[in-house]
Amino acid sequence: MHCPQLPAEQSLFHGGNRLEKAAQTLGKDVLKRLIIFVLYTLGFNRELIAKLFGYQVAGVKTLVDRILNNGLDGFYDHRKSNIVNEKTSSVAIVDTEKHKEISISEVIIAVPKDDILARKIISVTLAETGSLSNLEGAKILDYTPQAFGRLREKYRIQGSSGLIDQRQGQKSDYKVTPEVKAEILFQICTKVREDRTVSSEDISTVLNECFPESKISPRTVRYHLNQLGFHHFRRKLLLKKN
């Protein structure tokens, strides 16, 4: 396992040996995620961490968010473990003529069938927050559970850019890129699982902290949630502040 070079006092020789021993005990994937999280908590910026480990910046953020939300379980590959899959919500996925309708407790999300990128972002984000199993996420995309697991791993490494089918040349909006859409959905899906409400203003604030160049307004947040199928909420999660 490659030992990233950081402070001048570091011994790459000893670091390499220690990494190999730790990898034998924890596994290389878990160890890599642990190092990324430690570097993040020590104040290293996400751009440097992403460069050191071959991640996209959005992928580093996704990993850190998953660990902060799930604790130690966030370090493990969910495809190989049932640790995080302790869902209490009942999930139903129904095919209609134009939509995949995902029902989680009192929430219904209607995702347009012809928007494959929206289906990928929603299914993967819900799975990453623990709201869906691989089997349920695969059903949204008409994938096998194994193919869906590979998609999740790609998302963890590359962020939402890993969900874009480069062969089809998928394009994004000028302001609201797939990365921004994924963060919108992450905020909503996390609140769905926690049974909490969130305002479009709250999401707008988070987005502008993560993507300061985008300047996303609450109105834009509401518009894209409607476009992504969240206009069929039976329980009003998205509030509009007066």
N, C-alpha and C positions, 0 to 999 in steps of 0.2 A: 504494500500500500504506500502511495506517495506521501512523503512528509512535507507539508507546506512550509516554506521558509518565512519566518516572521521577525522576531527581534534579533538583534546582533548577538545576544548572549545564548542563543539557541544552538544546540548541538544536533545537526542533522543526522549524524551517525547514531547517536543514542536515541534520537527521536524515531528513526526508522526501525530500530530494534524493538523499541517499546510499542510502536504501532503494530508490528507483526504479532507480538505476544497478546496485545489487547484484542486484535482482530480474531485470533484463535479462540478467545473466550467469548467475545460479544458478537462476532460476525462483522464482516467488513461494512455492510450497509448500515447496521446500527451504530458502529463506531464513527462512520462518516457523518451521520446525522447528529451524533453527540458532539463531535468537534465543531460542526457548523453552528450548532446552538450555543456552545460555549463561546466561540468567537463573537457571535452576535451579542451575547450578554456582556462580554468584556468591552464592547464598544466599537468593534470593527464594523465598517460599513458594509452593506449588502453587496455593493458592486465588487469590492475586493474579495469577499467570501465566494461570490458566484464565480469570479475569475479563477480562484484557487482550486475550486472543485468541479469546474466545467458545468456549472448550473447557469440557468437564466436568473436574473435578479428576482423576477416574479416567483421562480421556483424556490429560492431561498426564503422569500416572504411566506409562501404557502407552507413550507416546512415549519418555520418558526411559529406561525399561527396555529398549525395543527398541534404542535407540542404544548403551546400555551393553553389551548382549549382542552386537550386530552391528557396532559401530564405525561407520565412515563410511557403510556401506551402509544403516544405519538412518535416514539422512536422506532416502532416495529412496523414491518411490512404487513399491512392488514390482509393481504392475500394469503399469507401463511399463518395467520393467527386469528382467533376469534375473540381476542382480548377486548377490542373496542366494540364489537358487534353485540352490544347489550341494549338493543333498542326496546323501548317500551311503547313506541308508537305503532299503530296498525297502518300498514301500507297497502294500497291497492293501485294497480296501474291498468288503465283501460284504454283500448284503442277506439277512437271515433274516426269519422271520415277524414278529418283534417288535423286532428290533434292526438297527442299522447297525454292523457289526463292522469296526473299523479296525485293521489289522495293520501295525505299524511295527517292522521287525526282529523281535525276540523278544517284543514287547509287543502284546497284543490288548486293545483298548478296545471294549466292547459298549455302544453308546449306544441307549437306548430310542427307538424311532421316534416314539412319541406325545409325547415331551418335546422339542418344537421348540427351546425355549430352551437346553436342554443341548446339542443338536446344533449350535446356532449358536455357543455359547461354545467348545465343544471344537474345532470345525472352524476357527473364526477364530483361536483361540489357537495351535493347531498350525501354522497357516499363518504367523502372525506370528513364531513361533520358527523358521521355515524348514523345518519338518518335512513340510509339505504344499505342493503347488502350488495355484494357483487352481482348476485343473481337478479336482484331488482333493478340495479343500475343497467345491467346488460339488456333487460327487457325494454327499457326506454329507448335503447339504441338498436334493438334487434341484433345484438351481439351475443357471442357465447360468453359465459362468465370469465373464461380464461382471457379472451380478447379484451374484455372490459378491465380486467386486472392489469393487463399490459398498458392500457390507456391511462389508468390511474397512476401507474409508476412513471409514465412519460410526463404526466401533468406535474408530479412531484419534482421531477428533475428540471423540466423546461418551463414550468408555469403554464398559463393558458395558451401561450403560443404553440405549445406542443399538441394542442387539440386541433389546430388548423390543418386542414388537408392541403398541403402545398401543391399537390398534383392538380387540384381543382381551382387553385388560385383564389381561395376565399379572401374577400376583402372586408375591411372593417370601416366603421364610420370615422370621420376625420377626428372627432373628439373622443368618442366612446369606442376604444379599441377592444379586442377580446380580453386583454388584461384588465381593463376597467370594468367590463361587463362581469368578468369572473369575480372581481372584488365586490361589486354590487350584490351578486348572488351569494357570495360567501357570507356577507353581512346578514342577508335575509335568511339564508338556510340555517345559520348558527342560531338566530333568534327563534326560528321555527322549532328547532330542537330544544331550546331552553324555555320555550313557551313565553317569550317576552315580546313586547312591542318595540318598534323602532320607527323613527320618523325619516322622511326623505331628507330632511335637513341634517339629521345625524349621519346618514350614509354619505351625503354630499361632503360633510366635513372630513370624514375618514378618507374619501377618495382624493380630496384635494391635498391631504397630508401625504398620501402615497404617490400621487401623480400631480404635483404642483403645476405642471405646464398645461394640464387639461382644463382646469377651471370649470368643473362640473357643477351645474346648478341643481337645486332640489327638483325643479321642474323637469330637467333632463333625466334625473334618476327615475321619476315617476313615469315618464314617457317610455323609457327602456324597460322598466319592469312590466309595463303593459305589453310591449312588443315581445317580451320573453315569456308571456303566458301567465303573469302574476295578477292579471285583472280579474281572475275568477276566485279570489280569496273568499271563502265563506266566513272566516274569522278575520277581522280587520287588523292585520299585523302592521301594515304601513300606515302610519298616522300623518296627517298634515297639520303642522302647528299653526296656530293663529298668529 
